[in-house]
């Protein structure tokens, strides 16, 4: 692991902040001054200003029900960010995004490695949404949404679509283009009034209240790891 990632994963500094500490000569590895870009191994003694750093051995995995109006970022300088809702003693990251006007399930974690595993496009992990539009849904609209719509210079992947009511439908995507569902609906002459994500892979929102969060259960984590063929690393 690169040293700036290790320092970042302790939750005390960003990677850029870690690089600055290294440049300032404040970081030592096994008693020797650290260098930018160097790699470290489990068991190495890493210290900043003489204080030894550790990565928590028990990463957290969180399900959050994001409200409308909250920005999908952990940058504390952004008003209405995710960390205003999820308070943790160490650094956590959001896995993917929901636009500000949308609500629903966002996964968060202190495990930086699993973020890339879930978001890697070629893995085509399912994400499920309930969408309310401005006018009655037609069979043609459902067929087009399911087969793919041309947006952003490409045709969206086929998706599972089910009508729920006159104005609502359920859609399951396996890709994550920017504002994908809203753009697809707009291309077909519809406007999205409400959009809520209620599932990511095997993780369901369930009855989690808006603005609240919970830790994933052991069963949820094990199923997630098995699906990803992923083994969390301990340092």
N, C-alpha and C positions, 0 to 999 in steps of 0.2 A: 504494500500500500504506500502511495506517495505521502510524504510527511504532512503536506498541507491538508490532505484529505483526513488523515488521522487526527490532526489538531481540530479540524472542523467538526469531525464526528464526535468529539468530546462534548460538543454543544456550547463551548465557551467562545469560539471565534469563527468567523467565516474563513473560506479558503484564502481570499485576498488578505484578510487580516492576519492569517497565519504566515503568508508570504512576507508581509511587512515585518512581523516579529523575527522571522529568519534573517531578513536583510539587516535588521537592527542588531543581530548577534545575540538575541535573547533566548534562542532555542538551542538545547543541547541534546544529543542522542548518545547514550552510553558514555557520557562524560566528554564528548567531543562536540564542537560547534557544528550545528546543522547547516546544510547547504540547500538552496532552492532546488526542488525536483528530486531530492534523494528519496530512496525507498527504505521503509523500515519493515521489520518482521515482528510477529507476536513475541512478546517477552522483552523487546527493546525498552530501555529506560528513556522516556522522552520527558524533558522538563522545559518549562517556560519560566524564566526568572527564578529558577531553582525549585519550582513547584512541579512535582510529577503529575503527568496527565494520564487519565484512564478513559477508555470507552466503556460505557455501560454494557454489561454482559446480557442484560435483559432488555432488548429493544422493545419499544411500545408500538402497537399497531392499533389505530384509532379509526372509528367510523363517526363522521360528523354529518349532521343534517344542516347544511348551509342555508341560511335564509337569503331571500332576495335582498340585494343591496350590499352584500359582503363581497369583496374582491378576493379571488382565489390566489392569494399570495401570502407568504410568511414574512414579507418585508414590513418591519414595524413602522417605517415612516409613511406607509400608505394608510390613509384613514379607512377604517372598516376592514381590516385584514383578518385572516383566519386566526391569528394568534390572540386577537381580542376575545375569541370564543374558546379557544383551546389553550389552557394554561398548563405548561409542563416545566419541570425543573431543568430539562435539557432541550437541545434543539430538535424540532420536528419539521418535516417537510410534507407538503401536499403531493399526492400522487395524481397527477392530472389536474384539470381545471373544470369549472363551470362558470359560464359568463355571469356578469354581475346581476343580470335580470332573471337568472334561473336559480332554482333551489334544489336541494336534495343531497344525495350521498356523495361525500368526498372522503377518500381514505387519506390518512396522515400517518407518518411513521418517523421514528428516529433512525431507521435502518436505510441508509442511503443507497445500498446495493440493490434492494428489492424494487426501488422506484423504477430503475431502467428495465428490470425484468418485466414489470407489469406494462410499462408504456411502450415497449418495443413494438413497432407497427406490424411486423411480420407475424407476431404471435396472435393477432386478431382476437383479443379477449373481449368477451361480451360486456356491453353496458346497456342497461334497460331504462327507458324513460316513459313517462306519461305526458302527453302534449295536448293542450287545448288551443284550438284555432278559432278564427273570427267568423267562419261561415260553415254551413253544413258540409260534412265529409262525404265524398262520392266514391263509388267503387274505382273509378279511374284514378282518383287521387291516391287511394291506398295501393293500387297496382303500381303506379309510378314510384311511390315512396319505397316500395318493396324491391322493385327491380333496379332502381338506381336513378339518380338525377344528376345532370351535368352542372357542377358548381366549381368555382376556382380552377377552371381549366381541366377538370377531370370528371369522370363519372363515378359517383359513389358506389361502394360495394353493395351487393344485395343485402337486404335486411329483413327481419321478421316484423310484420306489421299486423296489428289487430285493432279493429274499431271497438271502442268502449261505449260511446254514446254518440249523439248527433254531432257533437263538436269535439269529442276527445278520442284519441287513439293511443295505443301502446306501440313503441318501436324499440327494437333491439339492434344496436349497432356493433360492428366489429372493427371500426376505425374511429378516428377522432380528429376530423378536420375542424378548422376554426369555425365556430358557430354553425356547425354542420346542419343540424335539424332546422334551425331558423332559415338558413340559406336554401335548403331543399324546399321548405314550404313556400318561401317567397318566390322561388323559381316557378312553382306550380300555381301561383296566384293567391296564396294564403298568408295570413299574418299570424304569428304565434302570440297568443295572449298569456299563456302560462306553460312552463316547462319544468318538470321535476324528474330528477334521476333517482330511481329507487333500487337499482342493483348494479354492482360492479363484480363481474365474475360470480363467485359463490357468496358474496357479501350482500345481504339485503338490508335496506333501511328499516323495514319493519315499522314498529310504532314509536320510533325514536322522535321525540318532539323537535320542532324547528328550533335551531339555535343550540341544541344539546349534542353531546358526544358521549361515546362509550368505547371501552377497550374491546377489541375483537376477542371472542371466546377461544379457548384452546382448540375446539373442533374447527372453528372458522379458520384459524391460523394453519392448522395441520392440512386442511383441504387446500388452502391457498398455496402452501409450500409444495404440496404434492403436485398440484396442477402446473406449477411453474418449474417443477423439478429443482427446487431451490433449497439450499441449506444455509441458514443464517450463520455468519461467521462470528466467532467470539475472539475478543482481544483482551 
